[in-house]
Amino acid sequence: MPIPFIIGAAAAIAAAGGLAAGGYGAKKMYDSNKTMEQARSIHDDSVRSMEAQHKSTCMMMDEVGRYELTVMKSFRRFSDLIEQIHNRPDFKKISRNDAAIPAHSLEDLKEASVGAAVLLGALGGAGLGAAGGIAASGATTAAVMALGTAGTGTAISALSGAAATNATLALLGGGTLAAGGGGVALGTALLGASTLGIGLLVGGAIFALSGSKLSEKADEAMKQARECERQAAAACARLKDIEKTGELFYQDLRHVDTVYTRHLESLDNVISVQGKTDWNDFTPEEQRMTENTVLLVHLLYSMCKVELTVADPGDSSVKVANRRAVGAMKAKVSEAMQQL
């Protein structure tokens, strides 16, 4: 075979081989890009679902927290009315067929009322989840804490505006940073995603890689995206459980508060409108109504002490719904309302 034909044939074979290799490389690049896009889609969908559930849960918990504080704020009105009644009995000894409702002093109720008012004012400048964080950790405890002092030594109740907001949230976070506490950041992040088990989210940089290592990077991206999907699903389940538990508690709280409000209005009518301030002048029905009002306010105080979330027994850094405490309180509410 003449040399030119041999060279031409070799060149043709080489060219064919180059095309084949190029075709394989192009397919590998295409497959890698497709895998990368799928990984990105899985990751983005996981993050969106988690963010949506997180927002929904925080909104529900915020509603519970604000309602609890509003209920406790009304305790001051109750205390003022009770203190006007002379010769009143020791209401701590009142019971309704062994209904287990702990009694609290008027001073306890006043402190909770003042603290709740401080918190309601402070929450005006707080973001999503702050009021829910109060409900999660026990609104009564938070209200009493709000009577503490800011890092400067100034009583929080004497502050206003942003100063009151920051001081209150810092206190809820375990104290100021200077005092070794978590500061405002912790106070506003009680329901944050960081406490709900989301540790691995695929960074955007991995999706921008190209070149010879694209294939292995695409596989790594998919692996991380699947892990993100798993963690997001678990977090959404916990968040949904917290939301559902909070909603059930909220329904009971509103029910008790509605009955309490009616009783409180009746008591106000007897004292402020009829002018009765001596227990001996109260009719048997009015005495019974007053005793029931006392029971209801103590029940509400106890309800607002419930922590709606607790640390996961398997991971103390993760928050889960406190279904046991909410269920126990629901039983107590049912029993007490039947005895009124």
KEPANU-984056 format. One line per 2 residues: number of its first residue (from 1); their letters; for each residue x, y, z of C-alpha. Coordinates in nm, 3 decimals, decimal comma. Last residue first. Example, Ala and Ser with C-alpha at 12.3 -4.5 7.8 and 13.67 -1.06 7.14 Angstrom:
BEGIN
2) sa) 1,367:-0,106:0,714; 1,230:-0,450:0,780
This chain:
BEGIN
340) lq) -6,699:2,419:8,779; -6,612:2,050:8,816
338) qm) -6,634:1,960:8,448; -6,402:2,248:8,360
336) ae) -6,145:2,124:8,611; -6,139:1,768:8,477
334) sv) -6,107:1,873:8,114; -5,837:2,126:8,199
332) ka) -5,641:1,866:8,396; -5,663:1,618:8,109
330) km) -5,542:1,885:7,865; -5,259:1,969:8,104
328) ag) -5,140:1,608:8,099; -5,157:1,600:7,719
326) va) -4,959:1,925:7,690; -4,695:1,792:7,929
324) rr) -4,661:1,461:7,743; -4,670:1,621:7,398
322) na) -4,367:1,839:7,462; -4,299:1,888:7,091
320) vk) -3,935:1,846:6,992; -3,626:2,068:7,011
318) vs) -3,281:1,946:6,900; -2,953:2,027:7,076
316) sd) -3,027:1,769:7,347; -3,009:1,488:7,095
314) gp) -3,160:1,149:7,178; -3,388:1,274:7,454
312) da) -3,498:1,559:7,220; -3,496:1,880:7,421
310) vt) -3,837:2,012:7,517; -4,109:2,213:7,346
308) le) -4,445:2,347:7,463; -4,316:2,433:7,808
306) vk) -4,624:2,456:8,030; -4,621:2,749:8,273
304) cm) -4,902:2,924:8,084; -5,133:2,637:8,171
302) sy) -5,059:2,673:8,541; -5,150:3,042:8,538
300) ll) -5,465:2,961:8,340; -5,571:2,704:8,601
298) hv) -5,503:2,949:8,882; -5,717:3,207:8,704
296) ll) -5,994:2,952:8,656; -5,998:2,841:9,019
294) vt) -6,023:3,199:9,139; -6,306:3,267:8,896
292) ne) -6,483:2,956:9,023; -6,459:3,086:9,379
290) tm) -6,604:3,418:9,268; -6,895:3,250:9,088
288) rq) -6,969:3,037:9,395; -6,967:3,346:9,615
286) ee) -7,197:3,523:9,370; -7,437:3,228:9,370
284) pt) -7,436:3,211:9,750; -7,514:3,586:9,755
282) fd) -7,226:3,819:9,837; -7,281:4,052:10,133
280) nw) -7,068:3,837:10,365; -6,776:3,870:10,123
278) dt) -6,773:4,246:10,173; -6,695:4,468:9,875
276) kg) -7,035:4,484:9,706; -7,070:4,803:9,502
274) qv) -7,327:4,668:9,258; -7,134:4,813:8,963
272) si) -6,768:4,777:9,064; -6,786:4,473:9,293
270) vn) -7,068:4,259:9,156; -7,012:4,374:8,798
268) dl) -6,640:4,309:8,817; -6,711:3,956:8,938
266) se) -6,947:3,899:8,645; -6,687:4,031:8,400
264) lh) -6,425:3,802:8,554; -6,656:3,503:8,522
262) rt) -6,715:3,571:8,153; -6,341:3,620:8,100
260) yv) -6,263:3,291:8,276; -6,501:3,097:8,049
258) td) -6,336:3,245:7,740; -5,990:3,195:7,890
256) vh) -6,056:2,824:7,950; -6,163:2,772:7,589
254) rl) -5,882:2,987:7,448; -5,622:2,789:7,642
252) dq) -5,770:2,455:7,535; -5,760:2,555:7,167
250) yf) -5,406:2,692:7,203; -5,284:2,364:7,353
248) le) -5,416:2,175:7,051; -5,255:2,429:6,818
246) gt) -4,921:2,408:6,997; -4,920:2,030:6,964
244) ke) -4,998:2,055:6,593; -4,724:2,315:6,536
242) id) -4,467:2,119:6,737; -4,555:1,803:6,543
240) kl) -4,526:1,992:6,214; -4,185:2,122:6,319
238) ra) -4,065:1,774:6,410; -4,187:1,631:6,077
236) ca) -4,033:1,923:5,890; -3,701:1,857:6,062
234) aa) -3,705:1,490:5,960; -3,790:1,581:5,600
232) aq) -3,516:1,845:5,595; -3,262:1,595:5,726
230) re) -3,347:1,338:5,459; -3,352:1,593:5,176
228) ce) -3,017:1,735:5,292; -2,874:1,385:5,290
226) ra) -3,010:1,335:4,937; -2,853:1,665:4,831
224) qk) -2,521:1,564:4,985; -2,512:1,241:4,785
222) ma) -2,623:1,421:4,470; -2,348:1,680:4,512
220) ed) -2,091:1,406:4,567; -2,200:1,231:4,247
218) ak) -2,183:1,561:4,061; -1,837:1,623:4,203
216) es) -1,726:1,283:4,073; -1,855:1,368:3,728
214) lk) -1,733:1,727:3,721; -1,375:1,631:3,802
212) sg) -1,248:1,677:3,445; -1,392:2,024:3,406
210) sl) -1,670:2,207:3,589; -1,768:2,324:3,937
208) af) -2,050:2,579:3,984; -2,287:2,340:4,163
206) ia) -2,033:2,277:4,438; -2,023:2,647:4,516
204) gg) -2,392:2,668:4,604; -2,340:2,491:4,935
202) vl) -2,531:2,174:5,010; -2,709:2,199:5,345
200) lg) -2,595:1,974:5,630; -2,680:2,063:5,990
198) ig) -3,056:2,096:6,002; -3,154:1,926:6,328
196) lt) -3,419:2,155:6,469; -3,209:2,382:6,688
194) sa) -3,033:2,550:6,393; -3,369:2,598:6,225
192) gl) -3,464:2,853:6,489; -3,740:2,789:6,742
190) la) -3,555:2,930:7,039; -3,376:3,166:6,801
188) tg) -3,491:3,505:6,930; -3,357:3,461:7,282
186) la) -3,045:3,292:7,154; -2,952:3,587:6,933
184) vg) -3,051:3,840:7,199; -2,785:3,716:7,438
182) gg) -2,678:3,356:7,486; -2,558:3,400:7,841
180) ga) -2,205:3,437:7,978; -2,264:3,765:8,159
178) al) -2,108:3,963:7,875; -2,331:3,781:7,628
176) tg) -2,635:3,901:7,820; -2,851:3,658:8,007
174) gg) -2,995:3,315:7,937; -3,153:3,388:7,600
172) ll) -3,471:3,500:7,773; -3,265:3,771:7,939
170) al) -3,125:3,879:7,604; -3,477:3,891:7,466
168) ta) -3,588:4,116:7,751; -3,288:4,348:7,734
166) nt) -3,309:4,379:7,357; -3,680:4,458:7,355
164) aa) -3,661:4,696:7,650; -3,376:4,891:7,489
162) ag) -3,553:4,890:7,152; -3,852:5,073:7,295
160) sl) -3,884:5,119:7,669; -3,699:5,051:7,991
158) as) -3,835:5,068:8,346; -3,983:4,718:8,329
156) ia) -3,637:4,593:8,239; -3,500:4,713:8,573
154) tg) -3,163:4,879:8,515; -2,855:4,682:8,624
152) tg) -2,674:4,752:8,298; -2,711:4,392:8,183
150) at) -3,088:4,430:8,207; -3,271:4,352:8,526
148) gl) -3,535:4,101:8,614; -3,912:4,151:8,588
146) am) -3,895:3,984:8,247; -3,797:3,663:8,424
144) va) -4,145:3,646:8,576; -4,298:3,676:8,229
142) at) -4,060:3,414:8,083; -4,150:3,165:8,355
140) ta) -4,520:3,223:8,294; -4,474:3,189:7,917
138) gs) -4,304:2,849:7,932; -4,003:2,773:7,708
136) aa) -4,195:2,705:7,387; -4,448:2,979:7,455
134) ig) -4,168:3,233:7,490; -3,999:3,101:7,178
132) ga) -4,327:3,142:6,994; -4,327:3,509:7,089
130) ag) -3,978:3,538:6,936; -4,048:3,312:6,637
128) lg) -4,075:3,580:6,370; -3,901:3,901:6,466
126) ag) -3,897:4,123:6,773; -3,965:4,496:6,785
124) gl) -4,321:4,481:6,915; -4,219:4,183:7,125
122) ag) -4,081:4,416:7,389; -4,420:4,566:7,467
120) ll) -4,582:4,225:7,499; -4,289:4,117:7,716
118) va) -4,329:4,407:7,957; -4,705:4,347:7,984
116) ag) -4,640:3,979:8,054; -4,394:4,072:8,328
114) vs) -4,649:4,299:8,494; -4,917:4,029:8,483
112) ae) -4,686:3,749:8,596; -4,572:3,960:8,889
110) kl) -4,931:4,041:8,979; -5,032:3,675:8,968
108) de) -4,745:3,571:9,190; -4,830:3,851:9,435
106) ls) -5,192:3,736:9,442; -5,061:3,401:9,559
104) ha) -5,087:3,087:9,350; -5,304:2,783:9,408
102) pi) -5,242:2,449:9,241; -5,537:2,295:9,053
100) aa) -5,589:1,924:9,114; -5,967:1,890:9,094
98) dn) -6,040:1,697:9,415; -6,415:1,744:9,393
96) rs) -6,384:2,118:9,333; -6,132:2,274:9,566
94) ik) -6,096:2,597:9,760; -5,826:2,595:10,027
92) kf) -5,603:2,846:9,848; -5,904:3,080:9,835
90) dp) -5,856:3,171:10,200; -6,195:3,327:10,258
88) rn) -6,287:3,691:10,188; -6,354:3,913:10,487
86) hi) -6,314:4,221:10,268; -6,326:4,200:9,889
84) qe) -6,129:4,483:9,727; -5,817:4,266:9,697
82) il) -6,009:4,026:9,470; -6,084:4,303:9,219
80) ds) -5,725:4,427:9,197; -5,596:4,072:9,160
78) fr) -5,837:3,999:8,873; -5,738:4,316:8,690
76) rf) -5,372:4,229:8,735; -5,436:3,880:8,600
74) sk) -5,538:4,033:8,267; -5,172:4,055:8,160
72) mv) -5,151:3,680:8,204; -5,413:3,624:7,934
70) tl) -5,243:3,867:7,696; -4,909:3,693:7,755
68) ey) -5,061:3,355:7,676; -5,222:3,493:7,361
66) rg) -4,889:3,635:7,243; -4,716:3,302:7,294
64) ve) -4,990:3,097:7,125; -4,997:3,324:6,821
62) dm) -4,618:3,316:6,800; -4,635:2,936:6,815
60) mm) -4,866:2,924:6,515; -4,655:3,172:6,318
58) ct) -4,338:2,985:6,413; -4,481:2,656:6,291
56) sk) -4,590:2,801:5,956; -4,256:2,973:5,904
54) hq) -4,062:2,655:5,983; -4,291:2,455:5,754
52) ae) -4,224:2,693:5,464; -3,850:2,706:5,535
50) ms) -3,830:2,328:5,547; -4,021:2,285:5,222
48) rv) -3,806:2,547:5,050; -3,481:2,392:5,172
46) sd) -3,581:2,047:5,054; -3,698:2,176:4,715
44) dh) -3,368:2,362:4,670; -3,159:2,054:4,755
42) is) -3,356:1,820:4,532; -3,340:2,069:4,243
40) ra) -2,966:2,125:4,288; -2,904:1,751:4,295
38) qe) -3,111:1,709:3,979; -2,915:1,987:3,812
36) mt) -2,587:1,824:3,911; -2,701:1,486:3,783
34) kn) -2,795:1,645:3,450; -2,460:1,823:3,435
32) sd) -2,282:1,497:3,505; -2,484:1,313:3,241
30) ym) -2,403:1,582:2,984; -2,034:1,584:3,074
28) kk) -2,023:1,205:3,049; -2,202:1,224:2,716
26) ag) -1,955:1,485:2,589; -1,661:1,277:2,708
24) yg) -1,795:0,968:2,535; -1,851:1,165:2,215
22) ga) -1,504:1,312:2,238; -1,356:0,971:2,285
20) al) -1,549:0,844:1,985; -1,454:1,147:1,778
18) gg) -1,090:1,103:1,869; -1,100:0,738:1,776
16) aa) -1,255:0,824:1,442; -0,986:1,087:1,384
14) ai) -0,714:0,842:1,471; -0,861:0,585:1,232
12) aa) -0,884:0,845:0,957; -0,528:0,959:1,021
10) aa) -0,406:0,605:1,004; -0,587:0,553:0,676
8) gi) -0,441:0,870:0,532; -0,091:0,779:0,644
6) if) -0,127:0,436:0,487; -0,274:0,588:0,169
4) pi) 0,015:0,831:0,141; 0,267:0,549:0,195
2) pm) 0,145:0,340:-0,094; 0,000:0,000:0,000
